[in-house]
Amino acid sequence: MTILVAGGGVGGLVLALSLHERGIPCTVFEAAQAVRPLGVGINTLPHAIGELAALGLLPALDAVAVRTRELRYLNRFGQEIWVEKRGTWAGHGVPQFSIHRGHLHAVLWQAARDRLGDDALVTGARLAGFTQDADGVTARFADGRSARGAALVGADGIHSVLRAALHPDEAGIRWNGIQMWRGAVDWPAFEGGDTMIVAGDMTEKLVLYPIAAGAAPGTRLTNWVVCAQIGDATKPPPRREDWSRPGRLDDVLPHVARFRIPFLDVEALVRGSPEFWEYPMCDRDPLPWWTQGRVTLLGDAAHPMYPVGSNGASQAVLDARCLAGLLAERAVPDALAAYEAERLPKTAEIVRSNRRGGPERVVDVVSERAPEGFARIEDVIAREELAAIAGGYAAMAGFAVAR
C-alpha cells in the first residue's frame, strides 16, 4: 500500500515520516527542482512539537531553533496589554519553537532522506491530475510521468493543484487587504533572547521574535513582520508572481514609524536587514469536504489560514499524524473519510477565528478603546476579558495546557 504525497513541505514530510514509522510505504513528489531553505520565521506550538518529538526530531529542532519563553502583546507605544508564558515555561511537556521555516524544512527533509531513502523523495514533479478506481489512484505529473498508489494526498500548499481539481468552482484565494513585509537579521538579543512580541493592531501590526542563535555572541537571528491594511476584502489578491517579491524600504518604513518599542529600535532593525519580502495576507474559505474516494487534502492545501496564532505549520503536523495513524488502522477510503471527519471541523474553526484576529484580537480591542495609549490597562479592559480571548483560542486550537 504505497501512499502518494503531492508536496514536500512541512505537512507532506511529516506525513511521510509518520507513515514510515508505521511501516507504510510512501513517495513524496515535490514540484520544486531543488530544495532550498526558503521563507523566514514561523512558530510551532507544543501540540505539534509533541508529535515531532514522537518522531525523534526534538534534538535536531533544538539545535536550530529558539525555545520561546514568553509572548507579549503591546500597543503601538510599547505599553503592555497581556503577557503569557509559552512552551515548557507554561507547563507543556515540550517547547514552543520559534524557527526559520527553511531550517524546519531542512530537518524534516534530512530525516525523510535518512529514513525513507532518496528514492522516496522525488523533486521536479508538479502534480497535473489524477484518476482513481476501486483499487487505487494514478497521479499524473506535468513532465509526463505518472505513479500508482493506494491513496493520493495533496499537501501542495495554498495554490494546490489537487484542491483545484477536487473543487473547480471554488471561489479561490481571499485577500483581506493586508500586506505583510517579512525579514530576518542578526540583531542584539532583546528581553532575554527568547521573547515573542506582537504590537499594534490589525490595521498596522508588528511581530518580532528570535528564531536562531546569531553569528556573534549576544545576538539572535531575529524575525520581524510588519503588517498594514492597504486595501480591502473586495479586491482580488495580488498576482501569484507578486507573492514573495523583494520588499522596498519606502513602502514599509511609513508603517514602522508608528511604533515605539522601548527596548528595540524597529526602524534600525528593518533598515539593517539585507533583504526582506512582501506577501499578501490570504486564506481560503473552509471547504465542505476534502476527500473523494482515495484522494484527500492536507495542510495549507486543505485549510490555508491567516498567520495569526502561530497555527499554520502546527495544524499541518497534526493533520499528518492523524492521517498516518488512521491509515495504519483502516482501509484507505475509510481512513481518509475518518481523517476528514476528525480534522476538517477543527481547522475550519481556526480559519474563521483567525479572520477575527485569533488571540491577537487582544491588541485590536485595546487599540479600539484606547487608540492613544493608556495609564492602566485595567481601565481599558478587564484581565478576565483578555484571558478569555487568549485562553479561548488556545483551547479551540488544541494547545491549551492540560491541567
Secondary structure, 3 states (H helix, E strand, C coil): CCEEEECCCHHHHHHHHHHHHCCCCEEEECCCCCCCCCCCEEEECHHHHHHHHHCCCHHHHHCCCEECCEEEEECCCCCEEEEEECHHHHCCCCCCEEEEHHHHHHHHHHHHHHHHCHHHEECCCCEEEEEECCCCEEEEECCCCEEEECEEEECCCCCCHHHHHHCCCCCCEEEEEEEEEEEEEEEECCHHHCEEEEEECCCEEEEEEEEEECCCCCEEEEEEEEEEECCCCCCCCCCHHHCCEECCHHHHHHHHCCCCECCECHHHHHHCCCCEEEEEEEEECCCCCCCECCEEECHHHCCCCCCCCCCHHHHHHHHHHHHHHHHCCCCHHHHHHHHHHHHHHHHHHHHHHHHCCHHHHHHHHHHHHCCCCCCCHHHCCCHHHHHHHHHHHHHHHCCCCCC
